[in-house]
């Protein structure tokens, strides 16, 4: 985000920014990146305003007030610090990979 975009966003009550999920591995629902409108994925994107975040998915939209989103974001990160949840992502990935291999094996067998 440029300094001009940030200044405009902070000063104008009606301004908003387009956002979408980042492409990096291990992302969470809260890992959003600011993008130009022209590069948004029309299947799912977000807008950020001083009032909150709106998620657009197909023809549906869902608004979350900014204070609620910030609270949920903080709680989510606290949960990720709990050892069970930090290890779960690794175990879940391994389980899903093994399940996929077993399914392939069973399909070839039949």
C-alpha positions in Angstrom: 0.0 0.0 0.0 1.4 3.3 -0.9 1.5 6.3 1.4 -1.1 8.0 -0.7 -3.5 5.0 -0.4 -3.0 4.8 3.3 -3.6 8.6 3.8 -6.7 8.5 1.6 -8.0 5.4 3.4 -7.6 7.0 6.9 -9.0 10.4 6.0 -12.0 9.4 3.8 -14.9 7.6 5.6 -16.2 6.2 2.3 -13.0 4.7 1.1 -12.2 1.0 1.1 -9.5 -1.4 0.0 -9.8 -4.6 -2.0 -8.3 -7.7 -0.4 -7.9 -11.4 -1.1 -6.3 -14.4 0.4 -2.5 -14.7 0.0 -1.1 -17.6 -2.1 1.4 -18.8 0.5 1.2 -22.3 2.1 -0.3 -22.6 5.5 -2.4 -19.5 5.2 -5.3 -18.8 7.6 -8.6 -17.1 6.9 -7.1 -13.9 8.3 -4.1 -13.8 5.9 -5.3 -11.1 3.5 -3.4 -9.0 1.1 -4.3 -5.6 -0.4 -4.9 -5.9 -4.2 -6.0 -3.7 -7.0 -9.7 -4.1 -8.0 -8.6 -5.4 -11.4 -6.7 -8.4 -9.8 -9.4 -9.5 -7.4 -10.7 -13.0 -7.8 -14.5 -12.6 -8.4 -15.2 -15.9 -6.8 -14.1 -14.6 -3.4 -12.7 -11.2 -2.3 -12.9 -8.8 0.6 -13.2 -5.1 1.1 -11.8 -3.3 4.1 -13.3 0.0 5.3 -13.0 2.0 8.5 -16.3 0.3 9.5 -15.3 -3.3 8.9 -14.5 -6.1 6.5 -17.0 -7.4 3.9 -16.5 -10.9 2.4 -17.9 -11.4 -1.1 -18.4 -14.9 -2.3 -20.3 -15.4 -5.5 -23.6 -13.5 -5.0 -23.4 -13.6 -1.2 -21.8 -11.0 1.1 -21.0 -11.0 4.8 -20.1 -7.9 6.8 -18.0 -8.1 10.0 -17.5 -4.9 12.1 -13.8 -4.0 12.4 -13.7 -4.3 16.2 -15.2 -7.8 16.1 -12.8 -8.9 13.3 -9.8 -7.7 15.3 -11.0 -9.5 18.4 -11.6 -12.8 16.5 -8.2 -12.4 14.8 -6.5 -12.0 18.2 -8.3 -15.0 19.6 -7.4 -17.1 16.5 -3.7 -16.3 16.9 -3.8 -17.2 20.6 -5.4 -20.5 19.7 -2.7 -21.2 17.1 -0.1 -20.8 19.9 -1.6 -23.7 21.8 0.6 -26.7 21.1 -2.4 -29.0 20.1 -3.5 -26.6 17.4 0.0 -25.8 16.1 0.7 -29.5 15.7 -2.8 -30.3 14.3 -2.0 -28.5 11.1 1.0 -30.7 10.5 -0.8 -33.9 11.5 -3.9 -33.0 9.5 -1.8 -32.5 6.3 -0.1 -35.9 6.7 -3.5 -37.6 7.4 -5.1 -36.0 4.3 -2.1 -37.0 2.1 -2.2 -40.6 3.3 -6.0 -40.7 2.8 -5.5 -39.6 -0.8 -2.9 -42.2 -1.4 -5.1 -45.0 0.0 -8.0 -43.8 -2.1 -5.8 -43.9 -5.2 -4.6 -47.4 -4.3 -8.1 -48.7 -3.7 -9.4 -47.2 -7.0 -6.6 -48.8 -9.0 -7.3 -52.1 -7.3 -11.0 -52.1 -8.3 
